[in-house]
């Protein structure tokens, strides 16, 4: 477990690792965008995460609830929930819907876009990536709609090299680029999230504050590592090294929900993935998560999701356990 720290701003590295290890990408589409002024693209909401890396030049991003933000070479923008947004050569520039932009498929799920006028050039690497179930949903709910890392992450010497490797895969159009990009994106997105965590020193509540809190972070790590443990508020408070009452109060204040609610939500997300994607039986899921009976688990699952676990398992079987194909760019 973690060493105790008296510094309230100290990160809990092991807690962060336990949470981030569940960021698993299923598949994605990747594109090299060579854009010359004037240009603008309106990107609609999608169920996948979207990721933009400025290789050269610069652009503006119209972010949800944040207006127009200027991006420079080396900057990375990650929209974990695929929120609708826009990219343009200037703030409040005219934009066209993505479906009207010229896209050339140059490989399996790898695209090339060349658009704009005769002005200054910007090159972007843009990705649309799906997350494998089940673990990511609680994290996405707690993340902000936009994660922005300037200069590739000043404190992460490896991240710029990984981003350069992604750009190279798109630029060189080699066989198997989509497979390599998927592997790179898995690492890059995890490091982007970590770089963002490490750069946000002013946050005082929510998921980031929970990860920064050495004691609450220990409890979160324990929940993520062992969801089937017979956790109680008392046992989680012991992990955190706090009294039950103080732990409950701080956990709810920092995370936004009481510990029992977070634990139940996490277990049901884990179970959803097992049932839909891994073909685990309802009885096996119940046993793995420490429920006394299949009936008790089924009741809890239906309260959480609105449908019985057997229905979700049938749905996964009918769909052939296929993850949704990521949208181009």
Phi, psi and omega in degrees: 000187185276150170287145180286149180224140177269356181273113184293343180265358183292140175284155174257089188303317182292322177297316178298319179298317181297322181285316185286338181296343180272000173281094181243127180272137178272298175202168181203174171239150189224145182215148170258123181246116174253111191235132180239139184300142356272148177204160176192139183231131174258117184255120183285165175298143177222159179284351178264167172281150176239145189221129179233132177235124180275108181283314178208161182077214180196169179198180176238142178241126174272105187265149177300125176067007181234357180071205183273130179237135180275133178245140180242170178305133182095347180282149180232132176238126178239125176252095190300329183256012177065032180299142178300142181199181180222152173235139181206166180284343178210160179298136179061026177287162178291140182233150175249148175302146181305322184293345178267357181274147181285116179241129176246124178280118183251005179178181179296107179062026175237129188234158175233134177233128174231121185204167176112197182257225184243018184270203183300147187259141172233136175244128180239147163255121183239137181229146170237115190233139175266147177260135176291143176279159007254350202288337192284333189305312179299326178292318181296324179295331184266341179284154173288165181292340180224130171248122183239123178242121183276138174062027179074008179093094187299330183269359182243099183291338183276328186304314178302322179295321178295319178294320176298322179294322176297315180299319181296320179298320180287318185292322187272346173056043182278157177299138179080015183300322182297320179295314179297318181297323178298316179295316180295317182297324178303313181287317183298314183295320177298317180289328175297315178299316180295316179299321178295317178302313185289339182267348185263088184271349186265352183290137183237358180210169178085194187302316182297317178297325179295319179293325180287335184284117184301327183274311177295325177300322177297319180293318178298317179299319180296318179297315182290325183286320186226073183294337181275357177297143179285065184293140168236169176301323180296315183290326176291324176296323176297318177300320181283347182071039184225163173288157183302313186292317181292320178299312181301317182294315183290319180302311181296321181291321185276311185279329179105349176220156177295157183301320181296322179292317179297316179300313181297317180297318179296316180299319182290326175294318177298314180297322180302316179294317178301314185290316186278317190260328185257000178060028176290142178286161179299318180297320181291320177298318179299317181293318181299326184265008171082017178280144182292332182209159176298324181295318180296319178296316182299320178296315180296319181296317181293324176299323184282314190255345181088353179227153177290153181299329180297326180292321179293322179295319177296320179299315178298321179293317181294325181275358180069021179055034179270132174285149179298139179291133182292144180288144178302123181059000000 
